Amino acid sequence: MDRIVVITGGTSGIGKELVGLFQQSNDTVLTLARSVKDDDVNGYKCDVSDETQVKTCIDDIAKRFGRIDILINNAGFGMS
């Protein structure tokens, strides 16, 4: 569908599953996560609790793609 999709927490769990789902629809999927693989050109190392890191990532995405069509705020943490 050629949408630009940004998913926070996209490297595991629900976020990772969403990445695969959107990629099947031929969307460009960008992930923001605290850890990303070095060869992941669409992965941004970002701790979403740090406003400066988030702004830097979003600014870069805006420069690269000019827009964000879908933003999924999935990042979080759990305590057990």
All heavy atoms as an XYZ file, in Angstrom:
602
protein
N       0.810     -1.202      0.000
C       0.000      0.000      0.000
C       0.851      1.263      0.000
O       0.318      2.332     -0.080
C      -0.950      0.015      1.181
C      -2.013     -1.052      1.136
S      -3.134     -0.901      2.520
C      -4.618     -0.537      1.610
N       2.148      1.104      0.172
C       3.066      2.236      0.114
C       2.864      3.273      1.215
O       3.076      4.456      1.001
C       3.006      2.921     -1.248
C       3.432      1.996     -2.371
O       4.295      1.137     -2.122
O       2.909      2.132     -3.478
N       2.458      2.814      2.385
C       2.336      3.728      3.520
C       3.643      3.737      4.297
O       4.396      2.771      4.274
C       1.196      3.300      4.442
C      -0.162      3.328      3.763
C      -1.232      2.756      4.636
N      -0.996      1.325      4.843
C      -1.901      0.489      5.351
N      -3.083      0.929      5.723
N      -1.617     -0.792      5.512
N       3.902      4.827      4.995
C       5.044      4.925      5.907
C       4.490      4.652      7.303
O       3.673      5.420      7.819
C       5.709      6.318      5.843
C       6.102      6.683      4.414
C       6.907      6.373      6.789
C       7.079      5.725      3.760
N       4.922      3.550      7.893
C       4.414      3.104      9.187
C       5.550      3.152     10.201
O       6.618      2.586      9.963
C       3.850      1.668      9.095
C       3.303      1.220     10.448
C       2.790      1.567      8.010
N       5.332      3.822     11.319
C       6.320      3.884     12.398
C       5.747      3.129     13.595
O       4.620      3.397     14.022
C       6.642      5.348     12.788
C       7.596      5.395     13.976
C       7.214      6.101     11.599
N       6.535      2.177     14.103
C       6.096      1.371     15.241
C       7.142      1.463     16.345
O       8.304      1.093     16.132
C       5.891     -0.105     14.839
C       4.864     -0.212     13.706
C       5.467     -0.935     16.047
C       4.692     -1.612     13.157
N       6.751      1.969     17.494
C       7.650      1.971     18.639
C       7.599      0.584     19.277
O       6.563     -0.075     19.268
C       7.286      3.052     19.680
O       6.031      2.730     20.275
C       7.225      4.432     19.048
N       8.733      0.135     19.793
C       8.775     -1.203     20.378
C       8.577     -2.285     19.333
O       7.964     -3.317     19.599
N       9.109     -2.051     18.134
C       8.860     -2.948     17.016
C       9.805     -4.114     16.874
O       9.775     -4.801     15.854
N      10.629     -4.385     17.874
C      11.607     -5.468     17.730
C      11.226     -6.740     18.480
O      11.923     -7.744     18.371
C      13.003     -5.008     18.196
O      12.928     -4.562     19.551
C      13.539     -3.895     17.303
N      10.121     -6.708     19.211
C       9.695     -7.923     19.910
C       8.191     -7.866     20.170
O       7.551     -6.820     20.034
C      10.449     -8.095     21.237
O      10.111     -7.055     22.133
N       7.651     -9.002     20.520
C       6.259     -9.091     20.927
C       5.269     -8.607     19.880
O       5.404     -8.874     18.679
N       4.263     -7.894     20.347
C       3.213     -7.381     19.471
C       3.797     -6.474     18.393
O       3.395     -6.536     17.235
C       2.139     -6.633     20.293
C       1.390     -7.611     21.193
C       1.173     -5.885     19.374
C       0.483     -6.961     22.200
N       4.750     -5.632     18.753
C       5.362     -4.725     17.787
C       6.010     -5.470     16.637
O       5.851     -5.109     15.468
N       6.728     -6.533     16.947
C       7.393     -7.330     15.905
C       6.358     -7.969     14.983
O       6.546     -8.021     13.764
C       8.277     -8.391     16.552
C       9.104     -9.168     15.576
C      10.055    -10.107     16.292
C      10.928    -10.856     15.308
N      11.909    -11.698     16.009
N       5.274     -8.468     15.537
C       4.214     -9.057     14.729
C       3.567     -8.003     13.817
O       3.258     -8.282     12.664
C       3.160     -9.716     15.614
C       3.657    -10.940     16.351
C       4.121    -12.047     15.424
O       3.437    -12.334     14.423
O       5.185    -12.640     15.700
N       3.381     -6.800     14.337
C       2.817     -5.725     13.523
C       3.744     -5.350     12.374
O       3.283     -5.068     11.265
C       2.522     -4.503     14.391
C       1.334     -4.630     15.337
C       1.302     -3.465     16.320
C       0.039     -4.702     14.551
N       5.052     -5.350     12.630
C       6.017     -5.070     11.564
C       5.791     -6.040     10.409
O       5.669     -5.635      9.251
C       7.472     -5.152     12.086
C       8.459     -5.161     10.929
C       7.776     -4.002     13.032
N       5.724     -7.329     10.707
C       5.514     -8.338      9.674
C       4.207     -8.152      8.940
O       4.141     -8.294      7.711
N       3.161     -7.814      9.662
C       1.842     -7.616      9.061
C       1.865     -6.463      8.054
O       1.390     -6.606      6.925
C       0.810     -7.350     10.163
C      -0.629     -7.174      9.722
C      -1.196     -8.510      9.269
C      -1.464     -6.612     10.855
N       2.443     -5.334      8.452
C       2.491     -4.190      7.553
C       3.438     -4.431      6.382
O       3.174     -3.977      5.264
C       2.861     -2.910      8.306
C       1.725     -2.332      9.081
C       1.656     -2.468     10.460
C       0.698     -1.646      8.450
C       0.607     -1.934     11.185
C      -0.361     -1.116      9.155
C      -0.414     -1.254     10.528
N       4.523     -5.156      6.607
C       5.444     -5.463      5.512
C       4.766     -6.337      4.461
O       5.029     -6.189      3.271
C       6.711     -6.136      6.042
C       7.636     -5.176      6.750
C       8.836     -5.846      7.388
O       8.800     -7.022      7.726
N       9.893     -5.073      7.575
N       3.882     -7.234      4.871
C       3.136     -8.064      3.928
C       2.254     -7.218      3.018
O       1.935     -7.632      1.906
C       2.267     -9.084      4.666
C       3.049    -10.195      5.308
C       2.150    -11.134      6.099
O       0.933    -11.010      6.118
N       2.779    -12.078      6.784
N       1.873     -6.037      3.481
C       1.041     -5.122      2.687
C       1.885     -4.164      1.855
O       1.378     -3.178      1.338
C       0.115     -4.316      3.611
O      -0.758     -5.173      4.295
N       3.203     -4.446      1.769
C       4.135     -3.610      1.010
C       4.245     -2.188      1.544
O       4.489     -1.252      0.790
C       3.783     -3.599     -0.479
C       3.977     -4.958     -1.103
O       4.934     -5.660     -0.782
N       3.074     -5.350     -1.975
N       4.074     -2.046      2.846
C       4.288     -0.755      3.488
C       5.758     -0.629      3.882
O       6.445     -1.634      4.073
C       3.421     -0.619      4.744
C       1.943     -0.589      4.415
O       1.559      0.140      3.476
O       1.170     -1.282      5.098
N       6.238      0.591      4.003
C       7.573      0.835      4.542
C       7.416      0.947      6.050
O       6.692      1.819      6.541
C       8.168      2.132      3.972
O       8.282      1.992      2.552
C       9.532      2.422      4.574
N       8.069      0.049      6.774
C       7.905     -0.003      8.227
C       9.206      0.435      8.889
O      10.280     -0.093      8.613
C       7.524     -1.419      8.695
C       7.305     -1.423     10.204
C       6.282     -1.910      7.968
N       9.096      1.405      9.773
C      10.229      1.931     10.541
C       9.967      1.626     12.004
O       8.851      1.807     12.491
C      10.355      3.433     10.327
C      10.326      3.878      8.861
C      10.116      5.359      8.751
C      11.591      3.458      8.176
N      10.998      1.151     12.691
C      10.826      0.822     14.104
C      11.682      1.731     14.974
O      12.783      2.122     14.592
C      11.212     -0.642     14.391
O      12.564     -0.859     14.021
C      10.308     -1.600     13.634
N      11.148      2.084     16.117
C      11.890      2.798     17.152
C      11.986      1.843     18.333
O      10.958      1.376     18.837
C      11.162      4.063     17.588
C      11.371      5.335     16.770
C      10.879      5.170     15.360
C      10.697      6.511     17.437
N      13.212      1.518     18.738
C      13.405      0.569     19.827
C      14.720      0.859     20.534
O      15.615      1.478     19.958
C      13.400     -0.861     19.291
N      14.831      0.394     21.767
C      16.066      0.625     22.518
C      17.236     -0.155     21.962
O      18.385      0.223     22.156
C      15.856      0.299     23.994
C      14.992      1.344     24.689
C      14.895      1.085     26.152
N      14.141     -0.154     26.346
C      14.094     -0.824     27.477
N      14.754     -0.398     28.522
N      13.383     -1.927     27.564
N      16.963     -1.251     21.275
C      18.046     -1.997     20.633
C      17.611     -2.378     19.223
O      16.502     -2.864     19.022
C      18.394     -3.253     21.440
O      17.288     -4.120     21.523
N      18.484     -2.097     18.277
C      18.241     -2.464     16.885
C      19.511     -3.101     16.323
O      20.618     -2.820     16.788
C      17.822     -1.255     16.011
C      16.474     -0.711     16.423
C      18.869     -0.163     16.053
N      19.342     -3.938     15.315
C      20.495     -4.580     14.673
C      21.219     -3.549     13.815
O      20.600     -2.673     13.215
C      20.026     -5.746     13.817
C      19.410     -6.855     14.628
C      18.915     -7.969     13.740
C      18.254     -9.050     14.579
N      17.673    -10.098     13.748
N      22.533     -3.674     13.750
C      23.348     -2.728     12.987
C      22.965     -2.663     11.516
O      23.076     -1.619     10.887
C      24.837     -3.070     13.111
C      25.378     -2.797     14.506
O      24.793     -1.947     15.214
O      26.375     -3.430     14.882
N      22.491     -3.779     10.954
C      22.161     -3.807      9.530
C      20.703     -3.440      9.243
O      20.244     -3.513      8.110
C      22.480     -5.176      8.934
C      21.656     -6.295      9.563
O      21.049     -6.083     10.629
O      21.642     -7.403      8.986
N      19.966     -3.020     10.251
C      18.548     -2.658     10.086
C      18.445     -1.203      9.657
O      18.461     -0.297     10.486
C      17.788     -2.903     11.382
C      16.291     -2.683     11.248
O      15.829     -2.283     10.158
O      15.583     -2.910     12.243
N      18.319     -0.966      8.348
C      18.298      0.408      7.823
C      17.018      1.151      8.186
O      16.982      2.382      8.121
C      18.507      0.451      6.297
C      19.878     -0.085      5.928
C      17.411     -0.318      5.572
N      15.976      0.426      8.572
C      14.724      1.073      8.958
C      14.474      0.994     10.459
O      13.366      1.241     10.917
C      13.546      0.467      8.182
C      13.560      0.887      6.736
O      14.099      1.926      6.388
N      12.980      0.074      5.884
N      15.518      0.667     11.207
C      15.403      0.625     12.660
C      16.133      1.801     13.277
O      17.255      2.133     12.892
N      15.469      2.471     14.190
C      16.053      3.620     14.885
C      16.248      3.257     16.342
O      15.296      2.845     17.012
C      15.116      4.832     14.803
C      15.054      5.458     13.445
C      14.202      4.967     12.471
C      15.851      6.551     13.136
C      14.140      5.549     11.214
C      15.797      7.153     11.885
C      14.934      6.636     10.930
O      14.876      7.210      9.701
N      17.475      3.421     16.825
C      17.739      3.204     18.251
C      17.168      4.400     18.991
O      17.589      5.544     18.785
C      19.233      3.061     18.505
C      19.532      2.733     19.940
C      20.996      2.431     20.155
C      21.215      2.254     21.635
N      21.888      1.050     21.969
N      16.192      4.130     19.838
C      15.482      5.227     20.486
C      14.805      4.737     21.757
O      14.063      3.756     21.739
C      14.425      5.775     19.518
S      13.471      7.149     20.178
N      15.049      5.437     22.845
C      14.323      5.212     24.090
C      13.195      6.234     24.104
O      13.442      7.437     24.210
C      15.266      5.406     25.279
C      14.594      5.163     26.615
O      13.342      5.187     26.681
O      15.319      4.968     27.597
N      11.952      5.772     23.957
C      10.833      6.707     23.812
C      10.558      7.524     25.074
O       9.769      8.465     25.030
C       9.543      6.009     23.334
C       9.740      5.423     21.947
C       9.071      4.960     24.313
N      11.222      7.190     26.180
C      11.071      8.015     27.377
C      11.977      9.244     27.318
O      11.894     10.123     28.172
C      11.354      7.203     28.643
O      12.727      6.855     28.722
N      12.830      9.323     26.290
C      13.745     10.446     26.103
C      13.227     11.309     24.946
O      13.358     10.950     23.771
C      15.147      9.927     25.801
C      16.193     11.029     25.678
O      15.868     12.137     25.201
O      17.349     10.769     26.051
N      12.637     12.428     25.276
C      12.008     13.302     24.279
C      12.983     13.731     23.180
O      12.612     13.806     22.004
C      11.414     14.532     24.966
C      10.625     15.421     24.043
C       9.965     16.583     24.772
O       9.831     16.544     26.009
O       9.581     17.537     24.080
N      14.224     13.981     23.531
C      15.222     14.397     22.543
C      15.478     13.288     21.526
O      15.560     13.550     20.322
C      16.537     14.800     23.244
O      16.265     15.861     24.160
C      17.572     15.251     22.238
N      15.596     12.050     21.992
C      15.808     10.928     21.072
C      14.618     10.764     20.127
O      14.796     10.532     18.926
C      16.031      9.626     21.841
C      17.375      9.524     22.522
C      17.565      8.173     23.192
O      17.048      7.150     22.746
N      18.323      8.174     24.286
N      13.419     10.881     20.651
C      12.223     10.743     19.823
C      12.191     11.839     18.762
O      11.953     11.566     17.581
C      10.938     10.777     20.684
C       9.691     10.792     19.795
C      10.904      9.596     21.637
N      12.445     13.072     19.148
C      12.436     14.181     18.201
C      13.475     13.979     17.103
O      13.185     14.198     15.921
C      12.669     15.514     18.913
C      12.654     16.709     17.980
C      12.661     18.010     18.712
C      12.695     19.236     17.858
N      12.494     19.123     16.442
N      14.665     13.526     17.470
C      15.717     13.276     16.484
C      15.274     12.222     15.475
O      15.459     12.384     14.264
C      17.019     12.836     17.188
O      17.454     13.884     18.061
C      18.109     12.517     16.190
N      14.688     11.139     15.946
C      14.225     10.075     15.057
C      13.114     10.558     14.126
O      13.151     10.307     12.915
C      13.737      8.875     15.866
S      15.039      8.006     16.739
N      12.142     11.253     14.680
C      11.020     11.739     13.867
C      11.514     12.752     12.839
O      11.080     12.731     11.676
C       9.910     12.323     14.757
C       9.318     11.237     15.659
C       8.833     12.996     13.922
C       8.734     10.039     14.943
N      12.422     13.615     13.219
C      13.000     14.572     12.261
C      13.696     13.842     11.117
O      13.555     14.222      9.951
C      13.981     15.521     12.952
C      13.297     16.554     13.834
O      12.059     16.711     13.741
O      14.016     17.207     14.633
N      14.440     12.779     11.434
C      15.130     12.021     10.391
C      14.130     11.323      9.469
O      14.299     11.324      8.247
C      16.081     10.998     11.004
C      16.930     10.329      9.946
O      17.775     11.027      9.340
O      16.731      9.118      9.696
N      13.092     10.754     10.037
C      12.058     10.105      9.225
C      11.385     11.126      8.307
O      11.153     10.857      7.121
C      11.027      9.393     10.128
C      11.688      8.194     10.818
C       9.794      8.960      9.328
C      10.877      7.596     11.943
N      11.109     12.306      8.827
C      10.493     13.359      8.010
C      11.399     13.750      6.846
O      10.919     13.952      5.720
C      10.178     14.576      8.878
N      12.693     13.821      7.091
C      13.636     14.162      6.015
C      13.713     13.049      4.975
O      13.759     13.316      3.780
C      15.026     14.433      6.589
C      15.139     15.747      7.316
C      16.522     15.917      7.934
C      16.536     17.133      8.841
N      17.750     17.202      9.651
N      13.743     11.802      5.435
C      13.872     10.663      4.518
C      12.613     10.398      3.709
O      12.690     10.084      2.526
C      14.205      9.379      5.293
C      15.634      9.273      5.745
C      15.884      8.002      6.551
N      15.738      6.788      5.743
C      15.652      5.561      6.264
N      15.687      5.394      7.581
N      15.532      4.512      5.485
N      11.455     10.493      4.339
C      10.216     10.041      3.713
C       9.173     11.141      3.516
O       8.212     10.956      2.779
C       9.604      8.892      4.523
C      10.508      7.703      4.620
C      11.301      7.503      5.742
C      10.600      6.787      3.586
C      12.150      6.407      5.836
C      11.449      5.694      3.668
C      12.222      5.500      4.794
N       9.321     12.250      4.216
C       8.395     13.367      4.043
C       7.069     13.245      4.761
O       6.283     14.186      4.767
N       6.830     12.103      5.366
C       5.536     11.926      6.040
C       5.560     10.668      6.910
O       6.423      9.812      6.747
C       4.410     11.809      5.028
C       4.447     10.518      4.237
C       3.392     10.481      3.129
N       3.138      9.136      2.670
C       3.903      8.467      1.800
N       4.988      9.023      1.313
N       3.579      7.240      1.424
N       4.585     10.577      7.794
C       4.277      9.350      8.526
C       2.786      9.136      8.336
O       1.980     10.010      8.684
C       4.614      9.464     10.027
C       6.121      9.627     10.226
C       4.088      8.252     10.789
C       6.520      9.930     11.662
N       2.409      8.000      7.754
C       0.994      7.723      7.534
C       0.337      7.058      8.734
O      -0.822      7.323      9.037
C       0.822      6.837      6.291
C       1.319      7.515      5.036
O       0.891      8.654      4.764
O       2.161      6.918      4.327
N       1.082      6.174      9.393
C       0.550      5.458     10.551
C       1.625      5.455     11.639
O       2.778      5.108     11.369
C       0.172      4.003     10.201
C      -0.919      3.981      9.123
C      -0.280      3.240     11.449
C      -1.210      2.590      8.586
N       1.234      5.814     12.854
C       2.123      5.749     14.011
C       1.476      4.839     15.042
O       0.336      5.079     15.467
C       2.347      7.137     14.616
C       3.072      7.185     15.950
C       4.493      6.654     15.824
C       3.074      8.597     16.516
N       2.198      3.789     15.424
C       1.706      2.870     16.452
C       2.636      2.979     17.651
O       3.804      2.598     17.583
C       1.652      1.426     15.927
C       0.708      1.356     14.739
C       1.227      0.476     17.053
C       0.657      0.016     14.051
N       2.112      3.523     18.735
C       2.878      3.672     19.976
C       2.713      2.400     20.801
O       1.787      2.264     21.590
C       2.380      4.895     20.760
C       2.823      6.188     20.131
O       3.985      6.345     19.815
N       1.888      7.080     19.916
N       3.635      1.483     20.592
C       3.551      0.174     21.206
C       4.581     -0.018     22.333
O       4.439     -0.924     23.138
C       3.767     -0.883     20.103
C       3.870     -2.281     20.643
O       2.913     -2.831     21.156
N       5.059     -2.850     20.534
N       5.612      0.805     22.384
C       6.688      0.613     23.358
C       6.166      0.715     24.792
O       5.284      1.511     25.080
C       7.798      1.647     23.140
N       6.719     -0.118     25.609
C       6.323     -0.082     27.014
C       7.233     -0.990     27.817
O       8.203     -1.539     27.311
N       6.915     -1.136     29.078
C       7.688     -2.038     29.919
C       6.734     -2.670     30.916
O       5.648     -2.163     31.180
C       8.831     -1.306     30.628
C       8.383     -0.420     31.749
C       8.423     -0.867     33.054
C       7.931      0.867     31.499
C       8.005     -0.041     34.095
C       7.516      1.689     32.526
C       7.549      1.231     33.818
N       7.143     -3.797     31.412
C       6.312     -4.493     32.371
C       7.095     -4.820     33.634
O       8.317     -4.940     33.606
N       6.398     -4.931     34.714
C       7.015     -5.309     35.977
C       6.287     -6.542     36.491
O       5.056     -6.595     36.452
C       6.918     -4.171     36.984
C       7.679     -2.926     36.550
S       7.422     -1.518     37.636
C       8.161     -2.094     39.136
N       7.055     -7.506     36.911
C       6.396     -8.716     37.441
C       6.922     -9.055     38.812
O       7.895     -8.565     39.276
C       6.616     -9.885     36.488
O       7.978    -10.115     36.268
